[in-house]
């Protein structure tokens, strides 16, 4: 059982790398659903036959689809301090899309706590560097600085 984390211990966690998430497959069905939800039906995402003749050699996930999965993937191994009432998505400071994710590939999140700042009593701003790896690829799909507000 992991050691409990107390609110007072949060600042000492800056620099800590958390366990990576499980691998998650990017399917054509998910890409198509995202295209429908965002009205982004560019052929490189939704037309597998046409996309075969691009440098990607097949369809790729929308960059914003991959970014939207950060919440799901990072939550798997996020901090859960004792007494936490809620954790809120507080935005991002930097997002860089480094490599497209081909449909059929699997991704996972690695996260490192960059900074922890108490904004007011019981409200902590957590800044994480999130890297989305692509299985068997050297270059990650994206790197982002994501912010969360922990409320105690």
C-alpha positions, -999 to 999 in steps of 0.1 A, spaced: 0 0 0 14 34 -9 25 58 18 -3 83 24 3 119 12 -6 148 35 -14 182 23 16 196 41 39 172 21 28 185 -13 57 211 -17 83 183 -11 70 164 -41 83 189 -67 107 170 -90 89 136 -84 82 114 -114 51 94 -111 45 59 -124 35 58 -161 -1 51 -171 -13 19 -188 -9 18 -226 -40 30 -245 -48 21 -281 -58 48 -306 -85 32 -327 -100 45 -359 -134 44 -342 -122 68 -315 -106 91 -341 -139 91 -361 -159 99 -329 -135 128 -322 -139 141 -357 -176 140 -354 -175 158 -320 -152 186 -333 -163 188 -369 -127 181 -380 -130 155 -407 -97 162 -425 -89 131 -446 -56 123 -427 -78 114 -397 -109 97 -412 -101 84 -447 -77 54 -443 -74 46 -480 -66 82 -490 -42 86 -460 -21 56 -471 -7 79 -498 6 105 -473 39 106 -455 20 91 -425 11 59 -445 -23 58 -428 -47 78 -406 -34 97 -376 -51 109 -344 -60 145 -341 -34 163 -319 -62 176 -298 -76 141 -294 -43 130 -279 -42 161 -257 -77 154 -245 -67 119 -234 -41 134 -210 -68 137 -183 -77 100 -185 -41 88 -187 -26 110 -161 -54 104 -136 -44 67 -134 -14 75 -113 -21 110 -101 -16 121 -65 -45 114 -41 -35 132 -9 -55 125 23 -83 150 27 -85 161 -9 -120 173 -17 -114 178 -55 -88 183 -82 -97 207 -110 -82 210 -144 -66 245 -143 -53 246 -179 -19 243 -195 10 266 -199 27 249 -228 18 222 -253 40 209 -280 29 182 -306 61 164 -315 50 134 -335 17 122 -350 1 91 -335 -9 66 -362 -42 48 -357 -35 14 -342 -6 27 -320 -7 27 -282 1 57 -261 8 63 -224 14 92 -201 44 99 -180 43 128 -156 67 147 -134 57 172 -108 74 205 -117 61 228 -90 36 229 -61 24 263 -49 -2 271 -23 -24 298 -38 -45 303 -7 -51 281 23 -62 247 12 -58 255 -25 -26 241 -42 -16 247 -78 2 216 -91 23 220 -123 30 187 -141 51 180 -171 31 153 -191 48 133 -218 27 112 -241 48 83 -253 40 63 -284 48 26 -279 80 16 -297 87 51 -309 116 73 -297 99 106 -301 69 113 -279 36 124 -293 34 155 -271 49 172 -241 27 196 -221 28 215 -189 -6 209 -173 -20 226 -142 -43 212 -116 -58 229 -86 -61 207 -55 -87 218 -30 -87 205 6 
